[in-house]
Amino acid sequence: MLSALLLATTPFTPSWAEETSQHEKRVSKKYKQSSRPANSPVKSSPKSGKGASSRHRSGIEASDAETLGVHGSRVRTHGAEVAITRATMDQFVSGTNPMQILAQTTPGVNFTSTDAFGLDTWANNLYMRGFTQDQIGASLDGMPLGGQGYLNSNGVAITQAIIQDDIGGMSMSQGAGALDMFSAQNLGGAISYVSRDPQDKAGGKISQTFGSFNAFRTYGRVDSGILNSTGTKFYASFARTKSNLWKGVGYQSELQADAKVVQPVGDTGKITAFFGYGNFTQANYMPMNLNTWRKMGRDATFLKPDYEKAKLWAYYAQYTSDVPPGYQGILSNDDVGNYVWDGSQIQRTYLSYINGHFDLFKNVTSDTVAYAGIGSGTSGYTNNFVTSPSSGAVSLLADGTVSGVPMALGMPHYFSRRIGFTQKFSIEAPHHNHIETGVWYENNYWRDAYRLYEDYENEGHNSNSDFKQSQAHTWYDDSFNTNTFQFFLQDRWTIIPGMNLLAGFKSLTQTTHGGTKADYTAELEAEGWNPYYRHPVNGTMTASSAFLPHFNFDYLFLNHHEFYWDIAENLRAYDFKTQTSGGPWGGLGTSAAGQTAQDVFDANKNKLRPERTWNYVVGYRYNSNLFSGSVDFYHTDYYNRLATITEGTTSNAYTAYLNVGRETVNGADVQGTVRPFKGLSITNSFSWADAEYQTKSINYAGSTYSLKGKKQVYYPKFMYKADLTYVWRQATFNFNVNYIGARPITFLNDEKVPAYWLASLGVGYNFGKVGFAHGIKTNFGITNLFNKNYIGGITGSAGISGDDNYNLFVAAPREFYGTVSAEF
């Protein structure tokens, strides 16, 4: 949900709105001094006596929360890129998902979730100009993060990689992407996160948040300050977030810890080491279809703690085509099957990198990042379509209860390991050319074992317990090994002061081998689990392109004006996860068709091609003290659009992974901010995106369909955002409104999630220095101010038509939050 709340003691100015004529003077001066672009490393004299280089590797200065690049404005854009600093992030509820902040401050971006913090990993969705969080690039301090979706097999989500308070800033390229962004998923756009550096002076910060449904969040950080003559410094931080579910039984808890060490190396560079730990334990909210939402309401959820009802509904779902008494004409048999005992997940992440930044020569710099990450966890829910055999035969008794247990806990266990490195060189060449080149290599291992745990005659499983393999019955075991290599080369030429032209290309190749290593369907059948058909498959897929070009032009002129365009071709490697999820290895074949998954995979291997896009962006921006405005027009040609289509019940789903052909996206983002007098800022933005499939014929389940002219699933055509922020002395008031248009949930567009309006309200006060503490702040806010009942996140594959998929999440109701923070 769009529930991020502006609770600042400084004015909130979305996107580029704090650009002023003074800023333009700084830009003009900078271009006279050097041909270096705004988002490239900047030379600076070492700190006196410390030998520390102040160079940085992105447009966001990590060591100063108020600084962006070489500029002093808190929010800035350059061409098709928008950057958000720590000062802006501090205006939101402490711990808010960074992607939610980006969506709240940037036109053309939509983020939805089921909780106010945006931390529910199952229900989170980010869309940026038609692309999801799994189709855009992401990095932290230059380290590739990979996919940003739920239980992603090829990366780690930013919410688990680092504590939000320790992010120094972030930038989003809404254009065609970025050549120096190492990613195998990037089809258009990229997000770069920069962690905060340790402070030069010893100190710390504490923050405490309380909110609705017994929510609390505690954050603490200690900075060592500079420890010796070489400039060594570090920080260590901790965060704990916990909240009861706003409906149903259970809680969501996130435990995180970070540490960062910076060691200058003379006056030629520095070495940085980072470690991050995340432990997410979350009871899930029940996904539903439109009928369940409309008939059963916002509070429809899992059946826990009514165990007898859970068994009864599982019996009707698995053994009959009827519904329990009292629900005729209200729910379908499929709807009943979606109501289960409960669902939950545990995710643990360990992440580390060592970064070396050095001035090799007067005009050459080097950045090396070596990184490793390990992730493990469990994630699943009660399966109403298998039977726990130890309790005997299943039957409906005369009193309306059920003997036996027609359900069991289906709990996949996953393990991931990523090891890789990146190497970049930056060269200041003659004639105002800034050349950059680099390589990336990564090996990724992913294993996912689907296991069944018995429920018992009178009680179900214990949610979020330590599910051990010795207690389980493995259904199937999948694993994949992936090798990725990427190279890029680009030259940014400063034609005249303020005018830059970038040209370059990247090469990408990724090979994944794997699939089902073990399948025990036959053994489970013999034991009485009543398993339904699965689809074991093995094989290798390679996505590769030697030349993916990128061109960019940016012109700052007449102090207040900027014109830019961006063109690039991008390629996305194939997905991999399990034999039942989307991707070339998943959802293939049906038992009724008599064609095995391996047959389908082998046939598809010669027909499938990796997804490609050509992205075109042209924009204009005006900035002054009184008014800031911008307009972007963009067009995307999408080739080899790959999609997973699912229909039917859980036990008899027909799932296909196929090429649905071409898609085109035409869109525009318009934003304006007016500042009529000191302290008051009013921002409005409007986004239009016409994303249409172009193919006239796809074959699915033996039938042919035309998608020509149908809108992209899950993406709104219209979005509107408005923000009013007023600062008077030490007090801040903010009112924020968003409109999200209707979203199709089927490829034929016959079912849609309704449009909705959403508002939030916040007030804050900065007490300044009190005793030995400084920067004491308090704030209070309300999310979903008018208690709107609406569908937020939509996950998983779409269907061709109808209301058969249970992948809609209702967003949280109105909630209240208050925070007190202090620095020392």
ZALODREN-905794 format. One record per residue (C-alpha): residue in three letters; x, y, z. Coordinates in steps of 0.2 Angstrom, whole numbers, padded with zeros to 4 digits, always signed. Layout:
<atoms>
ALAXYZ ...
</atoms>
This chain:
<atoms>
MET+0000+0000+0000 LEU+0005+0018-0002 SER+0006+0021+0016 ALA+0023+0030+0018 LEU+0020+0045+0029 LEU+0029+0062+0028 LEU+0034+0065+0046 ALA+0049+0077+0044 THR+0056+0092+0053 THR+0062+0098+0036 PRO+0050+0102+0021 PHE+0047+0088+0009 THR+0050+0092-0009 PRO+0047+0077-0021 SER+0059+0072-0034 TRP+0068+0087-0041 ALA+0058+0101-0033 GLU+0071+0109-0022 GLU+0082+0114-0037 THR+0084+0132-0037 SER+0093+0146-0047 GLN+0107+0145-0034 HIS+0109+0126-0038 GLU+0110+0130-0057 LYS+0124+0142-0053 ARG+0134+0128-0045 VAL+0130+0117-0060 SER+0137+0130-0072 LYS+0152+0133-0061 LYS+0156+0114-0060 TYR+0155+0112-0079 LYS+0167+0127-0081 GLN+0180+0118-0070 SER+0179+0100-0076 SER+0171+0090-0090 ARG+0166+0077-0077 PRO+0147+0072-0077 ALA+0136+0076-0062 ASN+0136+0058-0056 SER+0154+0053-0058 PRO+0168+0053-0045 VAL+0174+0070-0040 LYS+0192+0073-0035 SER+0195+0082-0019 SER+0210+0086-0008 PRO+0212+0073+0007 LYS+0207+0078+0024 SER+0221+0086+0033 GLY+0230+0074+0043 LYS+0219+0059+0039 GLY+0224+0055+0021 ALA+0206+0051+0017 SER+0200+0052-0001 SER+0183+0060-0003 ARG+0179+0052-0019 HIS+0163+0042-0021 ARG+0156+0031-0034 SER+0139+0037-0037 GLY+0128+0053-0038 ILE+0125+0051-0019 GLU+0138+0056-0006 ALA+0138+0042+0007 SER+0147+0052+0020 ASP+0135+0067+0021 ALA+0117+0064+0023 GLU+0113+0081+0017 THR+0124+0080+0001 LEU+0120+0074-0016 GLY+0134+0072-0027 VAL+0143+0089-0027 HIS+0128+0098-0024 GLY+0119+0104-0008 SER+0101+0101-0013 ARG+0092+0086-0004 VAL+0083+0080-0019 ARG+0090+0082-0037 THR+0088+0075-0054 HIS+0100+0073-0068 GLY+0093+0069-0085 ALA+0081+0054-0083 GLU+0088+0050-0065 VAL+0080+0056-0049 ALA+0090+0055-0032 ILE+0083+0054-0015 THR+0094+0059+0000 ARG+0094+0054+0018 ALA+0085+0070+0023 THR+0070+0066+0012 MET+0070+0048+0018 ASP+0070+0054+0036 GLN+0053+0062+0032 PHE+0044+0045+0032 VAL+0039+0033+0045 SER+0056+0026+0053 GLY+0060+0009+0044 THR+0049+0012+0029 ASN+0053+0001+0014 PRO+0065+0012+0002 MET+0055+0007-0013 GLN+0039+0014-0005 ILE+0048+0030-0002 LEU+0053+0030-0021 ALA+0035+0027-0026 GLN+0029+0041-0015 THR+0041+0054-0021 THR+0042+0050-0040 PRO+0030+0050-0054 GLY+0027+0034-0064 VAL+0031+0023-0049 ASN+0018+0013-0039 PHE+0022+0003-0023 THR+0009-0008-0014 SER+0009-0019+0001 THR-0001-0025+0016 ASP+0008-0016+0030 ALA+0012+0002+0034 PHE+0031-0001+0034 GLY+0030-0010+0017 LEU+0040-0025+0024 ASP+0028-0039+0020 THR+0039-0048+0007 TRP+0025-0059+0000 ALA+0013-0045-0004 ASN+0025-0031-0010 ASN+0024-0024-0027 LEU+0034-0011-0036 TYR+0030-0005-0054 MET+0040+0008-0063 ARG+0034+0013-0080 GLY+0028-0004-0083 PHE+0042-0014-0076 THR+0042-0024-0059 GLN+0055-0024-0046 ASP+0061-0040-0054 GLN+0064-0031-0071 ILE+0074-0017-0065 GLY+0093-0016-0059 ALA+0097-0014-0041 SER+0114-0011-0032 LEU+0120-0007-0015 ASP+0137+0003-0015 GLY+0140-0004-0032 MET+0137-0022-0026 PRO+0123-0031-0037 LEU+0108-0035-0028 GLY+0099-0045-0041 GLY+0080-0047-0041 GLN+0070-0038-0028 GLY+0055-0049-0028 TYR+0048-0062-0015 LEU+0060-0076-0011 ASN+0070-0071-0026 SER+0082-0085-0031 ASN+0095-0073-0039 GLY+0097-0059-0027 VAL+0093-0051-0010 ALA+0079-0038-0007 ILE+0085-0021-0001 THR+0075-0022+0015 GLN+0085-0037+0020 ALA+0102-0031+0014 ILE+0103-0016+0025 ILE+0094-0007+0038 GLN+0084+0008+0031 ASP+0091+0020+0043 ASP+0109+0016+0037 ILE+0105+0020+0018 GLY+0113+0037+0014 GLY+0103+0040-0001 MET+0096+0032-0017 SER+0094+0036-0035 MET+0082+0029-0048 SER+0085+0029-0067 GLN+0068+0030-0075 GLY+0075+0030-0092 ALA+0083+0016-0102 GLY+0093+0010-0087 ALA+0112+0012-0084 LEU+0126+0003-0092 ASP+0137+0003-0076 MET+0122-0006-0067 PHE+0127-0024-0066 SER+0111-0033-0067 ALA+0105-0048-0077 GLN+0086-0043-0074 ASN+0087-0025-0080 LEU+0074-0021-0094 GLY+0072-0003-0091 GLY+0077+0008-0076 ALA+0088+0005-0061 ILE+0090+0009-0042 SER+0106+0013-0034 TYR+0107+0013-0015 VAL+0122+0020-0005 SER+0125+0016+0013 ARG+0130+0029+0025 ASP+0148+0031+0030 PRO+0153+0030+0048 GLN+0154+0048+0056 ASP+0171+0056+0059 LYS+0165+0060+0077 ALA+0160+0047+0090 GLY+0142+0047+0093 GLY+0126+0037+0090 LYS+0107+0038+0087 ILE+0092+0029+0095 SER+0074+0029+0088 GLN+0058+0022+0095 THR+0042+0020+0085 PHE+0025+0014+0092 GLY+0009+0011+0081 SER-0007+0002+0079 PHE-0009-0016+0081 ASN+0005-0016+0094 ALA+0018-0011+0082 PHE+0035-0005+0088 ARG+0052-0002+0080 THR+0068+0001+0089 TYR+0084+0007+0080 GLY+0101+0010+0088 ARG+0118+0015+0080 VAL+0135+0018+0087 ASP+0149+0027+0077 SER+0167+0025+0083 GLY+0173+0041+0076 ILE+0190+0042+0068 LEU+0201+0030+0079 ASN+0219+0034+0073 SER+0230+0044+0062 THR+0226+0033+0047 GLY+0208+0038+0048 THR+0200+0021+0053 LYS+0182+0022+0058 PHE+0167+0011+0059 TYR+0148+0010+0064 ALA+0137-0004+0071 SER+0118-0004+0071 PHE+0103-0014+0076 ALA+0085-0013+0072 ARG+0070-0023+0078 THR+0052-0021+0070 LYS+0037-0030+0076 SER+0018-0029+0073 ASN+0003-0040+0075 LEU-0006-0044+0060 TRP-0021-0031+0057 LYS-0032-0046+0053 GLY-0031-0064+0058 VAL-0019-0073+0070 GLY+0000-0070+0071 TYR+0013-0057+0070 GLN+0027-0050+0058 SER+0045-0047+0065 GLU+0061-0041+0057 LEU+0077-0042+0066 GLN+0092-0033+0057 ALA+0110-0029+0061 ASP+0123-0019+0050 ALA+0142-0015+0052 LYS+0153-0004+0041 VAL+0172-0001+0042 VAL+0181+0012+0032 GLN+0200+0012+0031 PRO+0208+0026+0021 VAL+0224+0021+0012 GLY+0236+0036+0012 ASP+0229+0049+0000 THR+0226+0037-0014 GLY+0210+0028-0009 LYS+0201+0018+0004 ILE+0195+0001+0008 THR+0177-0002+0014 ALA+0170-0018+0022 PHE+0151-0020+0025 PHE+0141-0034+0034 GLY+0122-0035+0035 TYR+0111-0048+0043 GLY+0092-0049+0041 ASN+0080-0061+0050 PHE+0062-0059+0044 THR+0049-0070+0053 GLN+0032-0066+0046 ALA+0014-0073+0047 ASN+0006-0070+0030 TYR-0010-0062+0025 MET-0022-0073+0015 PRO-0022-0069-0004 MET-0039-0069-0012 ASN-0049-0067-0028 LEU-0061-0053-0032 ASN-0076-0063-0027 THR-0069-0067-0009 TRP-0065-0049-0006 ARG-0082-0043-0012 LYS-0092-0056-0003 MET-0082-0059+0013 GLY-0075-0042+0015 ARG-0058-0034+0019 ASP-0056-0045+0035 ALA-0057-0062+0026 THR-0041-0071+0031 PHE-0034-0088+0036 LEU-0045-0100+0047 LYS-0034-0101+0062 PRO-0038-0103+0076 ASP-0054-0113+0072 TYR-0046-0130+0068 GLU-0062-0140+0066 LYS-0067-0127+0053 ALA-0051-0128+0044 LYS-0052-0147+0042 LEU-0070-0146+0036 TRP-0066-0133+0023 ALA-0051-0143+0017 TYR-0063-0159+0016 TYR-0075-0149+0005 ALA-0061-0142-0006 GLN-0052-0159-0008 TYR-0065-0172-0008 THR-0081-0163-0015 SER-0086-0150-0028 ASP-0098-0142-0015 VAL-0096-0128-0002 PRO-0099-0129+0017 PRO-0117-0126+0023 GLY-0121-0108+0023 TYR-0110-0102+0009 GLN-0120-0108-0006 GLY-0121-0094-0019 ILE-0107-0084-0009 LEU-0091-0094-0012 SER-0086-0106-0025 ASN-0078-0123-0021 ASP-0061-0115-0027 ASP-0064-0101-0015 VAL-0066-0113-0001 GLY-0050-0122-0006 ASN-0041-0105-0004 TYR-0046-0104+0014 VAL-0033-0113+0024 TRP-0027-0115+0042 ASP-0012-0102+0040 GLY+0003-0097+0030 SER+0020-0090+0036 GLN+0038-0088+0031 ILE+0056-0086+0039 GLN+0070-0078+0029 ARG+0088-0076+0035 THR+0101-0066+0025 TYR+0119-0064+0028 LEU+0128-0052+0016 SER+0145-0044+0015 TYR+0157-0035+0003 ILE+0174-0028+0003 ASN+0176-0012-0008 GLY+0193-0005-0014 HIS+0193+0012-0021 PHE+0210+0019-0028 ASP+0217+0033-0038 LEU+0229+0023-0049 PHE+0235+0038-0059 LYS+0231+0056-0060 ASN+0217+0053-0072 VAL+0212+0034-0068 THR+0202+0027-0054 SER+0198+0010-0049 ASP+0183+0002-0040 THR+0183-0016-0035 VAL+0169-0025-0025 ALA+0171-0043-0019 TYR+0155-0049-0011 ALA+0146-0064-0005 GLY+0128-0068+0002 ILE+0119-0083+0010 GLY+0101-0084+0012 SER+0090-0098+0019 GLY+0072-0100+0025 THR+0055-0108+0024 SER+0040-0101+0017 GLY+0023-0110+0014 TYR+0005-0113+0020 THR-0007-0126+0024 ASN-0011-0137+0008 ASN-0029-0141+0007 PHE-0026-0154-0007 VAL-0016-0167+0002 THR-0020-0178+0017 SER-0010-0181+0033 PRO-0010-0200+0033 SER-0006-0204+0051 SER-0024-0199+0056 GLY-0032-0212+0046 ALA-0046-0211+0033 VAL-0055-0195+0029 SER-0074-0194+0031 LEU-0088-0182+0035 LEU-0097-0187+0051 ALA-0115-0185+0054 ASP-0112-0170+0066 GLY-0104-0160+0053 THR-0086-0163+0059 VAL-0072-0172+0049 SER-0062-0187+0055 GLY-0045-0189+0048 VAL-0035-0174+0042 PRO-0038-0168+0024 MET-0023-0156+0024 ALA-0005-0154+0029 LEU+0008-0140+0029 GLY+0017-0137+0013 MET+0033-0129+0017 PRO+0047-0126+0004 HIS+0065-0125+0012 TYR+0077-0114+0002 PHE+0095-0110+0002 SER+0105-0098-0009 ARG+0123-0093-0011 ARG+0130-0079-0021 ILE+0148-0075-0024 GLY+0155-0062-0036 PHE+0165-0047-0040 THR+0164-0031-0050 GLN+0179-0021-0057 LYS+0177-0003-0064 PHE+0189+0009-0071 SER+0186+0028-0074 ILE+0197+0037-0085 GLU+0198+0056-0088 ALA+0203+0056-0107 PRO+0208+0071-0117 HIS+0195+0083-0126 HIS+0182+0082-0111 ASN+0179+0063-0112 HIS+0175+0053-0097 ILE+0177+0035-0101 GLU+0171+0021-0089 THR+0173+0002-0091 GLY+0170-0013-0080 VAL+0166-0032-0079 TRP+0155-0042-0067 TYR+0156-0061-0063 GLU+0144-0070-0051 ASN+0140-0088-0047 ASN+0124-0091-0039 TYR+0118-0108-0032 TRP+0099-0110-0027 ARG+0091-0125-0019 ASP+0072-0127-0015 ALA+0065-0142-0007 TYR+0046-0144-0005 ARG+0042-0153+0011 LEU+0026-0159+0019 TYR+0023-0159+0038 GLU+0008-0168+0045 ASP-0006-0159+0054 TYR-0015-0169+0068 GLU-0032-0175+0073 ASN-0035-0161+0085 GLU-0022-0148+0082 GLY-0012-0140+0067 HIS+0006-0136+0065 ASN+0015-0122+0075 SER+0018-0108+0064 ASN+0035-0101+0061 SER+0043-0115+0071 ASP+0060-0123+0067 PHE+0054-0135+0054 LYS+0067-0149+0053 GLN+0070-0160+0038 SER+0069-0176+0049 GLN+0051-0171+0053 ALA+0046-0169+0035 HIS+0041-0179+0020 THR+0050-0172+0004 TRP+0039-0170-0011 TYR+0052-0164-0023 ASP+0070-0156-0022 ASP+0075-0143-0035 SER+0092-0134-0037 PHE+0100-0123-0050 ASN+0118-0116-0053 THR+0120-0100-0063 ASN+0135-0091-0070 THR+0134-0073-0075 PHE+0146-0062-0084 GLN+0144-0044-0090 PHE+0155-0031-0098 PHE+0152-0012-0101 LEU+0161+0002-0110 GLN+0154+0020-0111 ASP+0161+0037-0115 ARG+0153+0053-0108 TRP+0158+0068-0119 THR+0156+0086-0113 ILE+0152+0095-0129 ILE+0151+0112-0121 PRO+0148+0117-0103 GLY+0132+0110-0097 MET+0130+0098-0113 ASN+0134+0080-0112 LEU+0133+0065-0124 LEU+0135+0047-0118 ALA+0137+0032-0129 GLY+0142+0015-0124 PHE+0137-0003-0124 LYS+0136-0019-0113 SER+0138-0037-0116 LEU+0129-0050-0105 THR+0128-0069-0104 GLN+0120-0080-0091 THR+0119-0099-0091 THR+0108-0108-0078 HIS+0109-0127-0077 GLY+0097-0137-0065 GLY+0080-0143-0061 THR+0072-0157-0051 LYS+0085-0167-0042 ALA+0073-0179-0033 ASP+0054-0182-0035 TYR+0045-0193-0022 THR+0027-0191-0029 ALA+0025-0210-0030 GLU+0032-0213-0013 LEU+0020-0201-0005 GLU+0005-0209-0015 ALA+0010-0226-0008 GLU+0010-0218+0010 GLY-0007-0211+0008 TRP-0003-0192+0006 ASN-0015-0191-0009 PRO-0002-0180-0019 TYR-0007-0172-0035 TYR+0004-0172-0050 ARG+0020-0163-0051 HIS+0032-0159-0065 PRO+0050-0164-0064 VAL+0062-0157-0077 ASN+0080-0154-0080 GLY+0091-0144-0092 THR+0101-0129-0096 MET+0096-0112-0103 THR+0107-0097-0109 ALA+0103-0079-0111 SER+0116-0069-0120 SER+0119-0053-0131 ALA+0136-0046-0136 PHE+0130-0029-0140 LEU+0117-0019-0130 PRO+0119-0001-0134 HIS+0115+0015-0124 PHE+0114+0033-0129 ASN+0111+0048-0118 PHE+0110+0067-0120 ASP+0108+0080-0107 TYR+0109+0099-0109 LEU+0107+0112-0095 PHE+0105+0129-0102 LEU+0099+0147-0097 ASN+0101+0143-0079 HIS+0084+0136-0076 HIS+0081+0124-0090 GLU+0086+0106-0094 PHE+0083+0095-0109 TYR+0087+0077-0111 TRP+0084+0060-0120 ASP+0089+0042-0117 ILE+0089+0027-0128 ALA+0095+0009-0124 GLU+0092-0009-0128 ASN+0091-0021-0113 LEU+0090-0040-0111 ARG+0084-0050-0096 ALA+0090-0067-0092 TYR+0078-0082-0088 ASP+0070-0084-0072 PHE+0073-0100-0061 LYS+0066-0105-0045 THR+0056-0122-0044 GLN+0047-0134-0055 THR+0030-0126-0050 SER+0034-0108-0052 GLY+0036-0097-0067 GLY+0051-0099-0079 PRO+0057-0111-0092 TRP+0058-0125-0078 GLY+0041-0122-0070 GLY+0023-0126-0073 LEU+0026-0137-0088 GLY+0015-0151-0094 THR-0001-0159-0087 SER-0004-0177-0082 ALA-0020-0176-0092 ALA-0011-0171-0108 GLY+0001-0186-0107 GLN+0015-0174-0111 THR+0029-0174-0098 ALA+0037-0157-0091 GLN+0054-0163-0099 ASP+0045-0165-0116 VAL+0039-0147-0115 PHE+0055-0140-0108 ASP+0065-0148-0122 ALA+0053-0141-0135 ASN+0053-0124-0128 LYS+0072-0123-0127 ASN+0073-0121-0145 LYS+0059-0109-0146 LEU+0060-0097-0131 ARG+0071-0082-0132 PRO+0076-0070-0118 GLU+0066-0054-0116 ARG+0072-0038-0124 THR+0067-0020-0124 TRP+0071-0004-0133 ASN+0068+0011-0122 TYR+0066+0029-0127 VAL+0064+0044-0116 VAL+0064+0062-0119 GLY+0061+0075-0106 TYR+0062+0094-0101 ARG+0064+0101-0084 TYR+0062+0119-0077 ASN+0068+0124-0060 SER+0067+0141-0050 ASN+0064+0147-0033 LEU+0045+0149-0035 PHE+0041+0134-0047 SER+0049+0118-0053 GLY+0041+0108-0067 SER+0045+0093-0078 VAL+0038+0082-0091 ASP+0044+0065-0098 PHE+0038+0056-0113 TYR+0043+0038-0115 HIS+0041+0023-0127 THR+0046+0005-0124 ASP+0046-0009-0137 TYR+0045-0026-0128 TYR+0051-0041-0138 ASN+0049-0060-0133 ARG+0037-0055-0118 LEU+0038-0071-0107 ALA+0023-0074-0096 THR+0017-0088-0084 ILE-0002-0091-0086 THR-0011-0101-0073 GLU-0029-0106-0072 GLY-0039-0120-0062 THR-0038-0126-0044 THR-0022-0129-0034 SER-0023-0147-0036 ASN-0027-0147-0055 ALA-0020-0131-0061 TYR-0015-0128-0079 THR+0000-0118-0080 ALA+0010-0113-0095 TYR+0026-0103-0098 LEU+0026-0095-0115 ASN+0030-0081-0126 VAL+0016-0069-0127 GLY+0024-0059-0141 ARG+0027-0040-0142 GLU+0021-0027-0130 THR+0022-0008-0132 VAL+0022+0005-0119 ASN+0018+0024-0122 GLY+0018+0035-0107 ALA+0021+0052-0099 ASP+0024+0059-0082 VAL+0021+0077-0078 GLN+0025+0085-0061 GLY+0025+0103-0054 THR+0030+0111-0037 VAL+0025+0128-0032 ARG+0033+0137-0017 PRO+0022+0153-0014 PHE+0031+0158+0002 LYS+0044+0151+0013 GLY+0040+0135+0022 LEU+0025+0130+0010 SER+0028+0117-0004 ILE+0013+0111-0015 THR+0017+0097-0027 ASN+0006+0088-0040 SER+0011+0075-0053 PHE+0001+0065-0066 SER+0006+0049-0074 TRP-0001+0041-0090 ALA+0005+0024-0096 ASP-0003+0015-0111 ALA+0005-0003-0110 GLU-0003-0015-0123 TYR+0001-0032-0129 GLN+0003-0033-0148 THR+0002-0052-0152 LYS-0014-0058-0162 SER-0012-0076-0158 ILE-0006-0086-0143 ASN-0010-0104-0139 TYR-0015-0109-0121 ALA-0023-0125-0115 GLY-0028-0130-0133 SER-0036-0113-0137 THR-0031-0098-0147 TYR-0032-0081-0140 SER-0028-0063-0147 LEU-0020-0051-0135 LYS-0019-0037-0148 GLY-0024-0021-0139 LYS-0026-0029-0121 LYS-0018-0019-0107 GLN-0003-0025-0097 VAL-0009-0035-0082 TYR-0007-0028-0064 TYR-0002-0010-0070 PRO-0013+0006-0069 LYS-0015+0017-0084 PHE-0017+0033-0073 MET-0009+0039-0057 TYR-0010+0055-0048 LYS+0000+0061-0033 ALA-0002+0077-0023 ASP+0008+0083-0008 LEU+0006+0098+0003 THR+0020+0102+0016 TYR+0022+0117+0027 VAL+0036+0120+0039 TRP+0034+0134+0053 ARG+0050+0136+0063 GLN+0053+0118+0071 ALA+0036+0111+0066 THR+0031+0102+0051 PHE+0014+0097+0043 ASN+0011+0086+0029 PHE-0004+0080+0019 ASN-0002+0067+0005 VAL-0015+0060-0008 ASN-0013+0047-0021 TYR-0024+0040-0035 ILE-0021+0023-0043 GLY-0031+0018-0058 ALA-0039+0002-0061 ARG-0028-0013-0064 PRO-0032-0028-0076 ILE-0029-0045-0068 THR-0032-0056-0083 PHE-0023-0056-0100 LEU-0040-0053-0109 ASN-0044-0038-0097 ASP-0061-0045-0092 GLU-0057-0043-0073 LYS-0050-0028-0065 VAL-0045-0022-0048 PRO-0054-0005-0044 ALA-0046+0011-0044 TYR-0043+0020-0027 TRP-0039+0036-0018 LEU-0027+0035-0003 ALA-0022+0049+0009 SER-0010+0051+0024 LEU-0007+0064+0037 GLY+0008+0069+0047 VAL+0015+0081+0060 GLY+0032+0083+0067 TYR+0043+0094+0079 ASN+0061+0096+0081 PHE+0066+0100+0099 GLY+0085+0102+0094 LYS+0097+0100+0108 VAL+0091+0095+0125 GLY+0105+0091+0138 PHE+0119+0080+0131 ALA+0107+0074+0116 HIS+0105+0084+0100 GLY+0092+0082+0086 ILE+0078+0076+0097 LYS+0063+0074+0086 THR+0045+0068+0088 ASN+0032+0065+0075 PHE+0015+0058+0073 GLY+0006+0052+0058 ILE-0009+0042+0051 THR-0008+0031+0036 ASN-0024+0027+0025 LEU-0032+0042+0033 PHE-0049+0039+0027 ASN-0049+0020+0030 LYS-0050+0015+0012 ASN-0054-0003+0008 TYR-0044-0007-0007 ILE-0033-0020-0016 GLY-0014-0017-0014 GLY-0002-0030-0019 ILE-0005-0042-0033 THR+0008-0056-0035 GLY+0010-0072-0045 SER+0004-0076-0063 ALA-0011-0070-0071 GLY-0025-0080-0079 ILE-0032-0078-0097 SER-0049-0073-0091 GLY-0061-0075-0076 ASP-0058-0073-0057 ASP-0049-0089-0054 ASN-0032-0083-0047 TYR-0030-0080-0028 ASN-0016-0067-0029 LEU-0024-0051-0022 PHE-0019-0044-0006 VAL-0030-0031+0004 ALA-0020-0016+0010 ALA-0020-0011+0028 PRO-0034+0000+0036 ARG-0031+0016+0045 GLU-0016+0015+0056 PHE-0007+0028+0068 TYR+0011+0029+0072 GLY+0022+0040+0083 THR+0041+0041+0084 VAL+0054+0049+0096 SER+0072+0049+0090 ALA+0088+0057+0097 GLU+0107+0058+0092 PHE+0121+0059+0103 
</atoms>
